[in-house]
Amino acid sequence: MTATTTTVAAVKEGRRIRLGDLAPFIALAVIIVLGALINQNFVSSANLLNVATRSAFIAIIAVGATFVIASGGLDLSVGSMMAFVTGIMIMTMNALAPALGDWAILAGAGTALIVGMLCGLFNGVIVTVGRIEPFIVTLGTMGIFRAFITFMTDGGSLPIDRSLREAYRPVYFGDFLGIPYPILITLAVVLLGAFLLYRTKYGRRLTSAGSNADVARFSGVNVGGMRTSAYVIQGFCVAVAAICYVPRLGAATPTTGQLWELQVITAVVIGGTLLRGGKGRVWGSVAGALILEIIANVMVLSDLVSEYLVAAVQGAIIIIAMLAHRFTSSR
């Protein structure tokens, strides 16, 4: 009788978890329907592709944030890191353009990936070796990275060399079979992230480190190594987003990536990843990024709410999402 009761309870729990995992996608579908009802232009193919393309940056960075948060960490520096990596990338391309021509773009992209992972490693080592709260560490590096890009641009703008603009432009504005490249790049990053988190021992060890660090250590998991590697993945994702972002505006400024950390964390929380760690939802994070961009798009298309209140709406969403997590976890 006890075994039967336990089995039934486990089945019910499994069903509840699966339904909970579908919540971000159900919310996404509902918001799309509401957007269509508010403004018919919303469901045009051009607008939907534009929304998906614009959400690519947050979605890519949110994949990395899913790893960090699932491991028990937090990164508030992603927006400033994005600006810093973008600045380094543009400086590298501009310096190599006279000698390498269009190949300077590949050199700049490679440099961006290396710098991004080093920035992530810097955050991870301070958190794990220094044993400082991730909130404090990344709050500090957020200021450091933002100061660096301000210094690099002298408070102004750092544009890409004119000779590289046409060759680099298709990375954001081009498409393959009608699908913009940023969407394809996002899909590749998401598939890789989902594979690592769900299908490998690494993913299981990472989530175990976030769920209960002491138990994970007793099980032979290098908790510090797992958390540090998560920050490196975060840095890699920031660099990929920077590579996609540069041809959009063609320059880096001190305001590049400003408040992106709020959007990234909001997307991850909406997607079902727990801020306390131990659970990561890569596809849910992407759904969360789409939800944020769709809400902003609908606000622009309609006159219901001022578009200047987008950040306020995003802040309200993360509070509501946290309350929902607290309510469901207490049941």
Secondary structure by P-SEA (a helix, b strand, c coil): caaaaaaaaaaaaaaaaaaaaaaaaaaaaaaaaaaaaaccccccaaaaaaaaaaaaaaaaaaaaaaaaaaacccccaaaaaaaaaaaaaaaaaaaaccccccaaaaaaaaaaaaaaaaaaaaaaaaaccccccaaaaaaaaaaaaaaaaaaaaccbbbbcccccccccccccccccccccaaaaaaaaaaaaaaaaacccaaaaaaaaaaacaaaaaaaccaaaaaaaaaaaaaaaaaaaaaaaccccccccccccccaaaaaaaaaaaaaccccccccccaaaaaaaaaaaaaaaaaaaacccccccaaaaaaaaaaaaaaaaaaaaaac
